[in-house]
């Protein structure tokens, strides 16, 4: 990155490297004094250009730490909405020592790839509470699939529909959803009727608002041990993050 175009970042970086407290004495520096100091700084950068990258790296780490702290605070402030919404389906051990919350979209490829590793991990561990939050953001088919899954709860077959939707290969058209429902042991006409329940949109609206408050912009997004974990997961990543959550208790 050319140094001239990096000037705004460079100024901040130098502020990290050469913190000078504003004081009356500093303010009284004349133009000649300031020019001399600026030349010294320029010479130092020419001789040690790597110091700029180090400062920018420090600045980026600081920004990340601040963002993570803000996100943890947002999670803590919304504990009830995250962990205690009665309209969210809970899988695994309801009294597990670690809770995983997933925001997902049935038409999201990363969600689809994460589905089986996540379910296998929760089943094998035996002490994890998994909360599933439908977050259909990728269009009408995503919304219909989420409606179908939630409507399946009225027939006591949410998890069967959830699994069947993710295992389906192909587009989630209306016809496909009815075929998936039949394979999952659901009454199709009843499911179709229950999908029109306006309460479902209320649930999605709460999920959208919660995601916005937490800074979630894509799927999947997980909350594990009070920490945000964006992106797809596999067994290795889940093992590491859950172990860290348990160690931090």
Beta strands, then each sheet from edge to edge (+ up, - down):
strand 1: 89-92
strand 2: 98-104
strand 3: 128-134
strand 4: 221-224
strand 5: 227-230
sheet 1: 1+ 3- 2- 4+ 5-
end
